[in-house]
Amino acid sequence: MAKEAEVFGSLSFLSQLRYRHLVAGVAGGVTATLLTHPFDLIKLRLAGRERYGRADKL
């Protein structure tokens, strides 16, 4: 009986650890996207201007 409780207790810990990794990964991905997206947009717009001229002439 004590062995079963020990096994279920460790499973609970593992599932909790998986959720922590999931939450940390999602938070890191969202943060990285929010911080780098504006710079990527600026880079693309500058590259488009060099190739096609001003954006308002399109």
ZIMOFEN-V808931 format. One line per field, one symbol per residue. phi: phi as a letter, one per 30 degrees, with the letter a starting at -180 (. if undefined). psi: psi as a letter, one per 20 degrees, with the letter a starting at -180 (. if undefined). burial: b if it has 24 or more other ideal C-beta (glycine too) atoms within 12 Angstrom, else e. A space follows every 10 residues. Layout:
phi->???
psi->???
burial->???
//
This chain:
phi->.ddddddddd dddddddddd dddddddddd dddddceddd ddeddddddd dciddddd
psi->ghhghgghhh hggghhhghg hggggggggg ggghhighhh gggghhhhhh gjbqhii.
burial->eeeeeeeeee eeeeeeeeee eeeeeeeeee eeeeeeeeee eeeeeeeeee eeeeeeee
//
